[in-house]
Amino acid sequence: MGGRTNAERWEEPDSRPVSVLCRPEIASLDPKRRRAGIPAEPRTRLWVRDRWIPDRAMIDDAVSEGAPKAWLKDGVIVAARCEVSPPAGETPGNDPFWAALAEGCPRVEPAGGAWIGGLADLVAESAARIEGDLERDLARMAPPQDFGDGAAYAPGRIRLGKGCQVDHFALLDAREGAIVLGPGTRVFPHTWIRGPFGCRENCLLLGGRIGGGSYFGPGCRVRGEVEASIFHGFDNKAHDGFVGHSYLGEWVNLGAMTTTSDLKNNYAPVRLQAYGEQVGTGQRKIGSFIGDHVKTRIGSLLCTGSVIGLASNLFGETTLFPKWVPDFLWGVGADAEEYDLERCLRTAATVLERRGHVLSDDLRRAFEIAFLATGADRDGARA
């Protein structure tokens, strides 16, 4: 979300550790994650909904020592500082869980920050936060002594992590926003990086116009035109094509010339289609939402407001792909089949191994559970 994860936002004031309560099948995939079982003993804790993106004042208020308190956003309980045990049998995402935590607590409304009501908010709220996140990076990093073989506009608003390399004919343009490049990142010739822009470690920026309100996670390889988009990490867009106002998971591979539309021809607000429903966003600039391990063929064209599910593989005799592609779909239209899970896992293992990672038993299990849970969606798409 912008240039931070939500857990990082809560850790920043005083480096206190954060635990993320989540579904059992993904709890072991990250050191911060824990199964949703809660210790029974009462203890003062701060509980926060992850769909709420707090502002700085809200974080400072919440992490300070103080009496029990509950914060609301648009009537929804988004955080509670309390000394009661959570209700047994309730998962942290359910309203009864939060109502029980906040019982008897003084209520504060509105809480500062934003509530993520749907996919479109992931793009809008990232754009609203990236500049502030980059400003904090500017404050704690030393300005570079030089920019390698490249050139820079507004050099005082640029930061380079350790081991960054900027090649000949690369331009870092921070006139419209800060630029922060993570350690080990390399900027190849003929790359125009336009701020605000940031990336984590070991990214390869391979040419084209990249930035304009974008942020990349670690290990991304990107070429072409990218604007106002989030890449979570290890994504591969190594060829030309446009990605705008989009949100990508991890380990996505976009075939050469894959292009997203992020504006309708009639300039009308974008509607998203998923799980048999259409949802209005109220926003005119919305690209694609692309799940982990998705792959697209060369020349793929994605409609405005596309939603592409986990581990789907886009190919087929079509000019524009459907706006909604469910998880684990192999091809679209007349070519659509269910992606055989073992084939999918073998490919995922190969992809991870090429970057020095392994397909762990825990990740395999998470894939298996997701596959079993989404069969009805694939049946509907093939029908």
ROKOLGU-507277 format. One record per residue (C-alpha): y, z, x; residue in three letters. Coordinates in steps of 0.5 Angstrom, whole numbers, plus 500, padded with zeros to 3 digits. Each point is the difference from the previous one (the first is absolute). Layout:
% residues N
{{Y Z X} 'Ala'},
...
This chain:
% residues 383
{{500 500 500} 'Met'},
{{506 498 504} 'Gly'},
{{499 502 507} 'Gly'},
{{495 506 499} 'Arg'},
{{494 502 496} 'Thr'},
{{501 506 495} 'Asn'},
{{496 505 504} 'Ala'},
{{505 498 506} 'Glu'},
{{506 502 496} 'Arg'},
{{498 507 498} 'Trp'},
{{498 501 507} 'Glu'},
{{506 498 503} 'Glu'},
{{505 506 499} 'Pro'},
{{496 505 504} 'Asp'},
{{493 497 502} 'Ser'},
{{496 504 495} 'Arg'},
{{493 496 499} 'Pro'},
{{499 497 493} 'Val'},
{{493 499 497} 'Ser'},
{{499 494 495} 'Val'},
{{495 502 494} 'Leu'},
{{497 493 498} 'Cys'},
{{493 498 497} 'Arg'},
{{494 502 504} 'Pro'},
{{498 493 502} 'Glu'},
{{506 499 504} 'Ile'},
{{502 507 503} 'Ala'},
{{496 499 506} 'Ser'},
{{504 494 502} 'Leu'},
{{506 503 503} 'Asp'},
{{501 507 503} 'Pro'},
{{505 502 495} 'Lys'},
{{496 499 494} 'Arg'},
{{496 505 497} 'Arg'},
{{495 500 494} 'Arg'},
{{504 502 493} 'Ala'},
{{496 507 500} 'Gly'},
{{505 505 501} 'Ile'},
{{499 507 503} 'Pro'},
{{500 506 494} 'Ala'},
{{504 505 503} 'Glu'},
{{507 501 498} 'Pro'},
{{505 498 505} 'Arg'},
{{507 497 501} 'Thr'},
{{500 493 500} 'Arg'},
{{504 494 499} 'Leu'},
{{497 494 496} 'Trp'},
{{503 493 500} 'Val'},
{{498 494 496} 'Arg'},
{{499 494 505} 'Asp'},
{{503 495 495} 'Arg'},
{{507 504 501} 'Trp'},
{{504 498 505} 'Ile'},
{{505 506 502} 'Pro'},
{{507 499 503} 'Asp'},
{{502 505 506} 'Arg'},
{{503 505 496} 'Ala'},
{{494 501 495} 'Met'},
{{495 501 506} 'Ile'},
{{505 505 504} 'Asp'},
{{500 504 493} 'Asp'},
{{493 499 499} 'Ala'},
{{497 502 507} 'Val'},
{{505 506 500} 'Ser'},
{{497 507 499} 'Glu'},
{{502 502 493} 'Gly'},
{{498 503 493} 'Ala'},
{{495 495 496} 'Pro'},
{{503 494 497} 'Lys'},
{{498 494 497} 'Ala'},
{{504 493 501} 'Trp'},
{{500 495 494} 'Leu'},
{{502 492 500} 'Lys'},
{{501 497 494} 'Asp'},
{{496 506 496} 'Gly'},
{{494 499 505} 'Val'},
{{498 506 505} 'Ile'},
{{500 497 507} 'Val'},
{{500 506 504} 'Ala'},
{{498 508 499} 'Ala'},
{{501 505 505} 'Arg'},
{{496 506 497} 'Cys'},
{{495 506 501} 'Glu'},
{{495 498 495} 'Val'},
{{493 497 501} 'Ser'},
{{499 493 498} 'Pro'},
{{496 499 493} 'Pro'},
{{492 499 502} 'Ala'},
{{498 493 498} 'Gly'},
{{506 497 500} 'Glu'},
{{502 494 505} 'Thr'},
{{507 500 503} 'Pro'},
{{502 494 497} 'Gly'},
{{499 502 493} 'Asn'},
{{506 503 496} 'Asp'},
{{496 507 498} 'Pro'},
{{500 501 507} 'Phe'},
{{507 500 501} 'Trp'},
{{502 504 494} 'Ala'},
{{495 505 502} 'Ala'},
{{503 501 507} 'Leu'},
{{507 500 497} 'Ala'},
{{499 505 494} 'Glu'},
{{505 505 501} 'Gly'},
{{504 497 505} 'Cys'},
{{508 499 499} 'Pro'},
{{501 492 499} 'Arg'},
{{505 496 504} 'Val'},
{{501 493 497} 'Glu'},
{{502 495 503} 'Pro'},
{{496 500 506} 'Ala'},
{{503 496 506} 'Gly'},
{{497 493 501} 'Gly'},
{{496 495 497} 'Ala'},
{{493 500 495} 'Trp'},
{{496 494 502} 'Ile'},
{{498 498 493} 'Gly'},
{{497 493 501} 'Gly'},
{{498 495 506} 'Leu'},
{{507 497 499} 'Ala'},
{{503 507 503} 'Asp'},
{{497 499 506} 'Leu'},
{{504 494 502} 'Val'},
{{507 503 497} 'Ala'},
{{499 507 503} 'Glu'},
{{498 498 507} 'Ser'},
{{506 495 500} 'Ala'},
{{504 506 498} 'Ala'},
{{498 505 505} 'Arg'},
{{498 496 507} 'Ile'},
{{508 500 502} 'Glu'},
{{500 507 500} 'Gly'},
{{493 501 503} 'Asp'},
{{502 495 506} 'Leu'},
{{507 504 501} 'Glu'},
{{495 507 501} 'Arg'},
{{497 496 505} 'Asp'},
{{506 497 504} 'Leu'},
{{502 508 500} 'Ala'},
{{494 502 504} 'Arg'},
{{499 494 505} 'Met'},
{{504 498 506} 'Ala'},
{{503 493 500} 'Pro'},
{{497 495 504} 'Pro'},
{{503 498 507} 'Gln'},
{{498 493 498} 'Asp'},
{{497 495 496} 'Phe'},
{{495 497 505} 'Gly'},
{{501 492 499} 'Asp'},
{{503 500 493} 'Gly'},
{{506 501 497} 'Ala'},
{{503 505 495} 'Ala'},
{{506 501 495} 'Tyr'},
{{503 507 499} 'Ala'},
{{495 503 506} 'Pro'},
{{502 507 498} 'Gly'},
{{496 500 494} 'Arg'},
{{494 497 503} 'Ile'},
{{494 505 503} 'Arg'},
{{494 497 504} 'Leu'},
{{494 505 501} 'Gly'},
{{496 501 507} 'Lys'},
{{497 493 502} 'Gly'},
{{504 495 495} 'Cys'},
{{501 493 503} 'Gln'},
{{505 495 498} 'Val'},
{{499 493 502} 'Asp'},
{{505 494 501} 'His'},
{{503 498 494} 'Phe'},
{{499 506 496} 'Ala'},
{{506 503 496} 'Leu'},
{{500 507 497} 'Leu'},
{{506 500 495} 'Asp'},
{{502 506 498} 'Ala'},
{{507 498 497} 'Arg'},
{{497 502 493} 'Glu'},
{{496 506 501} 'Gly'},
{{496 503 506} 'Ala'},
{{494 498 503} 'Ile'},
{{495 505 503} 'Val'},
{{493 497 504} 'Leu'},
{{494 504 501} 'Gly'},
{{497 501 507} 'Pro'},
{{496 494 503} 'Gly'},
{{503 495 495} 'Thr'},
{{502 493 502} 'Arg'},
{{505 495 498} 'Val'},
{{498 493 501} 'Phe'},
{{505 494 502} 'Pro'},
{{504 498 494} 'His'},
{{499 506 496} 'Thr'},
{{506 502 496} 'Trp'},
{{500 507 498} 'Ile'},
{{505 502 494} 'Arg'},
{{501 507 499} 'Gly'},
{{499 505 496} 'Pro'},
{{493 499 503} 'Phe'},
{{495 505 504} 'Gly'},
{{493 500 502} 'Cys'},
{{495 504 503} 'Arg'},
{{496 500 506} 'Glu'},
{{497 493 503} 'Asn'},
{{502 495 495} 'Cys'},
{{501 493 502} 'Leu'},
{{506 496 497} 'Leu'},
{{498 493 502} 'Leu'},
{{506 496 497} 'Gly'},
{{504 498 494} 'Gly'},
{{505 505 496} 'Arg'},
{{497 507 500} 'Ile'},
{{504 506 497} 'Gly'},
{{505 500 494} 'Gly'},
{{498 507 498} 'Gly'},
{{492 500 502} 'Ser'},
{{496 505 503} 'Tyr'},
{{493 499 504} 'Phe'},
{{495 505 501} 'Gly'},
{{496 500 507} 'Pro'},
{{497 494 503} 'Gly'},
{{503 494 495} 'Cys'},
{{500 493 503} 'Arg'},
{{505 496 496} 'Val'},
{{503 493 500} 'Arg'},
{{505 496 495} 'Gly'},
{{505 503 495} 'Glu'},
{{499 507 498} 'Val'},
{{505 504 496} 'Glu'},
{{501 507 496} 'Ala'},
{{492 501 501} 'Ser'},
{{495 505 502} 'Ile'},
{{494 499 504} 'Phe'},
{{496 506 501} 'His'},
{{496 499 506} 'Gly'},
{{496 495 504} 'Phe'},
{{502 494 496} 'Asp'},
{{500 493 502} 'Asn'},
{{505 495 498} 'Lys'},
{{499 496 507} 'Ala'},
{{503 493 497} 'His'},
{{506 498 496} 'Asp'},
{{501 501 493} 'Gly'},
{{505 505 496} 'Phe'},
{{498 507 497} 'Val'},
{{506 503 497} 'Gly'},
{{501 507 496} 'His'},
{{492 501 500} 'Ser'},
{{496 506 502} 'Tyr'},
{{494 499 504} 'Leu'},
{{494 505 501} 'Gly'},
{{496 500 507} 'Glu'},
{{496 495 503} 'Trp'},
{{503 494 496} 'Val'},
{{499 493 503} 'Asn'},
{{504 495 497} 'Leu'},
{{498 493 502} 'Gly'},
{{505 495 503} 'Ala'},
{{506 498 495} 'Met'},
{{498 505 495} 'Thr'},
{{507 501 496} 'Thr'},
{{502 505 495} 'Thr'},
{{505 499 494} 'Ser'},
{{505 505 499} 'Asp'},
{{504 497 495} 'Leu'},
{{499 497 494} 'Lys'},
{{503 493 498} 'Asn'},
{{504 503 494} 'Asn'},
{{502 506 504} 'Tyr'},
{{497 504 495} 'Ala'},
{{497 507 501} 'Pro'},
{{493 500 503} 'Val'},
{{494 502 496} 'Arg'},
{{494 503 503} 'Leu'},
{{493 498 498} 'Gln'},
{{494 505 501} 'Ala'},
{{494 503 497} 'Tyr'},
{{501 496 494} 'Gly'},
{{507 502 499} 'Glu'},
{{507 497 501} 'Gln'},
{{505 505 503} 'Val'},
{{508 499 500} 'Gly'},
{{503 502 506} 'Thr'},
{{508 499 499} 'Gly'},
{{500 497 507} 'Gln'},
{{502 492 502} 'Arg'},
{{497 501 507} 'Lys'},
{{493 501 500} 'Ile'},
{{495 497 504} 'Gly'},
{{493 502 501} 'Ser'},
{{495 506 501} 'Phe'},
{{494 499 504} 'Ile'},
{{495 505 501} 'Gly'},
{{496 502 506} 'Asp'},
{{496 495 504} 'His'},
{{502 494 495} 'Val'},
{{500 493 503} 'Lys'},
{{503 493 498} 'Thr'},
{{498 493 502} 'Arg'},
{{505 496 503} 'Ile'},
{{506 497 496} 'Gly'},
{{499 506 495} 'Ser'},
{{506 500 495} 'Leu'},
{{501 507 496} 'Leu'},
{{504 500 494} 'Cys'},
{{505 505 499} 'Thr'},
{{498 507 498} 'Gly'},
{{492 499 503} 'Ser'},
{{496 506 500} 'Val'},
{{494 498 505} 'Ile'},
{{494 505 500} 'Gly'},
{{496 504 505} 'Leu'},
{{496 495 505} 'Ala'},
{{501 494 496} 'Ser'},
{{499 493 503} 'Asn'},
{{505 495 497} 'Leu'},
{{498 493 500} 'Phe'},
{{498 494 495} 'Gly'},
{{503 494 497} 'Glu'},
{{506 502 498} 'Thr'},
{{508 499 502} 'Thr'},
{{502 507 497} 'Leu'},
{{495 506 501} 'Phe'},
{{500 505 493} 'Pro'},
{{505 505 500} 'Lys'},
{{494 505 499} 'Trp'},
{{494 500 505} 'Val'},
{{496 506 499} 'Pro'},
{{496 504 506} 'Asp'},
{{494 497 504} 'Phe'},
{{501 493 497} 'Leu'},
{{498 494 504} 'Trp'},
{{504 494 498} 'Gly'},
{{504 499 493} 'Val'},
{{499 495 494} 'Gly'},
{{494 496 500} 'Ala'},
{{498 503 507} 'Asp'},
{{500 507 498} 'Ala'},
{{494 504 502} 'Glu'},
{{499 508 501} 'Glu'},
{{501 501 508} 'Tyr'},
{{493 502 502} 'Asp'},
{{502 507 503} 'Leu'},
{{495 500 506} 'Glu'},
{{504 493 502} 'Arg'},
{{506 503 499} 'Cys'},
{{499 506 504} 'Leu'},
{{497 496 506} 'Arg'},
{{507 496 500} 'Thr'},
{{504 507 500} 'Ala'},
{{496 502 505} 'Ala'},
{{501 494 504} 'Thr'},
{{507 500 499} 'Val'},
{{501 508 502} 'Leu'},
{{496 499 506} 'Glu'},
{{505 494 503} 'Arg'},
{{505 505 500} 'Arg'},
{{496 506 503} 'Gly'},
{{498 503 493} 'His'},
{{494 502 497} 'Val'},
{{497 499 493} 'Leu'},
{{498 508 499} 'Ser'},
{{495 502 495} 'Asp'},
{{506 504 496} 'Asp'},
{{504 493 500} 'Leu'},
{{493 497 498} 'Arg'},
{{499 505 494} 'Arg'},
{{508 499 498} 'Ala'},
{{498 492 499} 'Phe'},
{{494 502 496} 'Glu'},
{{503 504 495} 'Ile'},
{{506 496 499} 'Ala'},
{{495 494 499} 'Phe'},
{{496 503 495} 'Leu'},
{{506 503 496} 'Ala'},
{{503 493 499} 'Thr'},
{{495 495 498} 'Gly'},
{{502 500 493} 'Ala'},
{{507 497 503} 'Asp'},
{{496 494 504} 'Arg'},
{{496 499 494} 'Asp'},
{{506 499 496} 'Gly'},
{{503 495 505} 'Ala'},
{{494 496 500} 'Arg'},
{{500 499 493} 'Ala'},
